[in-house]
């Protein structure tokens, strides 16, 4: 289990790979759409989600990570792919 908390723009930290991956995992976008938007486009989408207090990013990220840890994540490969994409998204914002 990961011990680092998913810090976000909401709590004064920078988004982590896990936070961005959880957002990507839950967005109603296909991987083809991720590719079309590219890292910079996805960075704008993810930033909008993180900025929305209704999304409750820390809680949602924790739930996705807990489901992964428990082996109950519906699409584990999608989360793995989201993590790879999240690294590119974070690099685009650096």
C-alpha positions in Angstrom: 0.0 0.0 0.0 1.2 3.5 -0.8 2.0 5.6 2.2 2.3 8.9 0.5 -0.9 10.9 0.5 -2.3 12.1 -2.8 -1.5 15.8 -2.5 -3.3 18.1 -4.9 -3.6 21.7 -5.8 -6.5 21.8 -3.3 -4.3 21.2 -0.3 -1.3 23.2 -1.4 0.7 20.5 -3.0 1.4 19.6 -6.6 -0.5 16.7 -8.1 1.2 13.4 -7.9 1.3 10.7 -10.6 -1.4 8.8 -8.6 -3.7 11.8 -8.4 -3.4 12.5 -12.1 -3.8 8.8 -12.9 -6.9 8.5 -10.8 -8.4 11.5 -12.6 -7.6 10.0 -16.0 -8.9 6.6 -14.9 -12.3 8.1 -13.9 -12.7 10.5 -16.9 -15.1 9.3 -19.5 -12.4 9.5 -22.2 -10.9 6.6 -24.1 -7.2 6.1 -24.5 -7.6 7.2 -28.1 -9.0 10.5 -26.8 -6.0 10.8 -24.4 -3.7 10.4 -27.4 -5.6 13.0 -29.4 -5.5 15.5 -26.6 -1.9 14.9 -25.9 -0.1 15.7 -22.6 -0.7 19.4 -22.7 -4.4 19.0 -23.5 -4.9 16.4 -20.8 -3.0 18.7 -18.4 -5.7 21.4 -18.9 -8.5 18.8 -18.4 -6.9 17.4 -15.3 -6.2 20.9 -13.9 -9.9 21.7 -14.3 -11.0 18.6 -12.5 -8.5 19.1 -9.7 -9.7 22.7 -9.3 -13.4 21.6 -9.0 -14.1 21.1 -5.3 -17.1 18.9 -6.2 -14.8 16.3 -7.5 -13.2 15.8 -4.1 -9.8 14.8 -5.6 -8.1 13.5 -2.4 -11.0 11.2 -1.5 -11.5 9.9 -5.1 -7.8 9.3 -5.4 -7.7 7.4 -2.1 -10.7 5.3 -3.3 -9.1 4.4 -6.6 -5.8 3.4 -4.8 -7.7 1.4 -2.2 -9.6 -0.5 -4.9 -6.3 -1.2 -6.6 -4.7 -2.4 -3.4 -7.7 -4.6 -2.6 -7.7 -6.1 -6.1 -11.2 -4.8 -6.8 -10.4 -2.2 -9.4 -12.6 -2.8 -12.5 -9.9 -2.0 -15.1 -6.4 -2.4 -13.5 -4.7 -2.2 -16.9 -6.4 1.2 -17.6 -5.0 2.5 -14.3 -1.5 1.3 -15.3 -1.9 3.0 -18.6 -3.2 6.1 -16.8 0.0 6.2 -14.7 2.2 6.2 -17.8 0.1 9.0 -19.3 0.1 10.9 -16.0 3.9 11.0 -16.1 3.7 12.7 -19.5 1.0 15.1 -18.3 3.1 16.1 -15.3 6.1 16.6 -17.5 4.1 18.8 -19.8 3.3 21.1 -16.9 6.8 21.3 -15.5 
